[in-house]
Amino acid sequence: MAKWMETHRCVVHPWYCDHIGHMNVRFYGHFFDDAGFHIWNMVTGAHETMKKNGVGVVVAKTTNDFLHEANAGELLIIKSGFTRLGNKSLTYTQRMTNAENGTLIATQEAVEVFFDLKARKSTDMPNEIRKILKERLVSINNY
């Protein structure tokens, strides 16, 4: 079975915190978005194959669950994994944890749609990409 990939590390700076002292929601989004870019760098051949096929991916939907507060000075790790492949889309899940004690801080499920870069509309996932990603699928229950 494929493994979850570490896609981002960050620190909660004091200026990321809101009026009650924990990291503001906008920075969870920022960190998850950065990790979403890095997930593609973890997949050998993905960028080249998408470029060859004239496609990219665009985020269609994200769902965040905020499970534990993060405070100034905490070190965070995000691990990501592809969890579903559709015809034109894929889903990946991301898990943000405290780097020192492993506490699960937040999760994000993101749906990305394949996008024809010339026609500027959604398109089917290229078979070459499907083959690469199929080998990378993880179970959300096997973290």
C-alpha positions as CSV (number, residue, x, y, z in Angstrom):
1,M,0.0,0.0,0.0
2,A,1.2,3.5,-0.8
3,K,2.4,5.7,2.0
4,W,1.4,9.2,3.1
5,M,3.9,11.8,1.9
6,E,5.2,14.7,3.9
7,T,4.4,17.7,1.9
8,H,5.0,20.7,4.2
9,R,6.6,21.8,7.5
10,C,5.9,25.2,9.1
11,V,6.0,27.1,12.4
12,V,3.1,29.0,13.9
13,H,4.4,32.5,14.3
14,P,2.8,34.9,16.8
15,W,1.4,37.1,14.0
16,Y,-0.5,34.1,12.6
17,C,-2.6,34.0,15.8
18,D,-5.9,35.7,16.4
19,H,-7.4,37.6,19.3
20,I,-7.9,34.5,21.4
21,G,-4.3,33.3,20.9
22,H,-4.5,30.4,18.5
23,M,-3.6,30.2,14.8
24,N,-6.2,32.0,12.6
25,V,-8.2,29.9,10.1
26,R,-6.6,31.8,7.1
27,F,-3.2,30.3,7.9
28,Y,-4.5,26.7,8.0
29,G,-5.7,27.4,4.4
30,H,-2.3,28.8,3.5
31,F,-0.4,25.8,4.8
32,F,-2.7,23.3,3.3
33,D,-2.5,25.1,-0.1
34,D,1.3,25.1,0.0
35,A,1.2,21.4,0.8
36,G,-1.2,20.8,-2.1
37,F,1.4,22.3,-4.5
38,H,4.1,20.1,-3.1
39,I,2.1,16.9,-3.4
40,W,2.6,17.0,-7.2
41,N,6.4,17.2,-6.7
42,M,6.3,14.0,-4.8
43,V,4.9,12.1,-7.8
44,T,7.6,11.3,-10.2
45,G,6.7,12.1,-13.7
46,A,3.4,13.9,-12.9
47,H,4.5,17.4,-14.0
48,E,6.0,16.2,-17.2
49,T,3.0,14.0,-18.1
50,M,0.5,16.8,-17.4
51,K,2.6,19.2,-19.5
52,K,2.8,16.7,-22.4
53,N,-1.0,16.2,-22.3
54,G,-1.7,20.0,-22.1
55,V,-3.5,19.7,-18.7
56,G,-3.2,21.0,-15.2
57,V,-5.3,20.7,-12.1
58,V,-7.5,23.2,-10.4
59,V,-9.0,23.1,-6.9
60,A,-12.8,22.6,-7.1
61,K,-13.6,22.0,-3.4
62,T,-11.9,21.9,0.0
63,T,-13.3,20.7,3.3
64,N,-11.4,21.5,6.5
65,D,-11.9,20.0,9.9
66,F,-10.3,21.9,12.8
67,L,-9.6,19.4,15.6
68,H,-7.2,21.0,17.9
69,E,-5.9,24.5,18.4
70,A,-2.3,25.5,17.2
71,N,-0.5,28.1,19.2
72,A,2.5,30.4,18.6
73,G,5.7,28.5,18.5
74,E,4.3,25.1,17.5
75,L,6.0,23.2,14.7
76,L,3.6,21.6,12.3
77,I,3.9,18.8,9.7
78,I,1.4,18.2,6.9
79,K,1.3,14.7,5.3
80,S,-0.9,14.1,2.2
81,G,-2.2,11.2,0.2
82,F,-4.3,10.6,-2.8
83,T,-7.5,9.0,-1.7
84,R,-9.8,8.8,-4.7
85,L,-9.6,8.9,-8.5
86,G,-12.6,9.9,-10.7
87,N,-13.0,10.5,-14.4
88,K,-12.1,14.2,-14.4
89,S,-11.1,14.7,-10.8
90,L,-9.1,13.3,-7.9
91,T,-9.3,13.7,-4.1
92,Y,-6.4,14.0,-1.7
93,T,-6.5,14.2,2.0
94,Q,-4.1,16.2,4.2
95,R,-3.3,15.8,7.9
96,M,-1.7,18.6,9.9
97,T,0.0,17.4,13.1
98,N,2.1,18.9,15.8
99,A,5.7,17.9,15.0
100,E,6.7,17.4,18.6
101,N,3.8,15.4,20.1
102,G,1.9,14.1,17.0
103,T,-1.4,15.8,18.0
104,L,-3.8,15.9,15.0
105,I,-4.5,19.6,14.5
106,A,-6.6,19.7,11.3
107,T,-7.5,17.7,8.2
108,Q,-8.3,18.9,4.7
109,E,-10.0,17.0,1.9
110,A,-9.4,18.6,-1.5
111,V,-11.0,17.8,-4.9
112,E,-8.9,18.8,-7.9
113,V,-10.3,18.7,-11.5
114,F,-8.2,18.2,-14.6
115,F,-8.2,21.3,-16.7
116,D,-7.4,21.6,-20.4
117,L,-5.0,24.6,-20.5
118,K,-5.9,25.6,-24.1
119,A,-9.7,25.1,-24.0
120,R,-9.8,26.5,-20.4
121,K,-12.3,23.8,-19.3
122,S,-12.4,20.5,-17.4
123,T,-11.2,17.4,-19.2
124,D,-10.8,13.7,-18.5
125,M,-7.8,12.6,-16.5
126,P,-5.1,11.4,-18.9
127,N,-4.6,7.6,-18.6
128,E,-0.9,8.1,-18.0
129,I,-1.6,10.2,-14.9
130,R,-4.3,7.7,-13.8
131,K,-1.7,4.9,-13.9
132,I,0.8,6.9,-11.9
133,L,-1.7,8.0,-9.3
134,K,-3.4,4.6,-9.0
135,E,-0.1,3.2,-7.5
136,R,-0.2,6.2,-5.0
137,L,-3.7,5.7,-3.5
138,V,-3.8,5.6,0.3
139,S,-6.6,4.7,2.7
140,I,-7.7,7.4,5.0
141,N,-8.0,4.7,7.7
142,N,-4.4,3.7,7.3
143,Y,-2.5,6.7,8.4
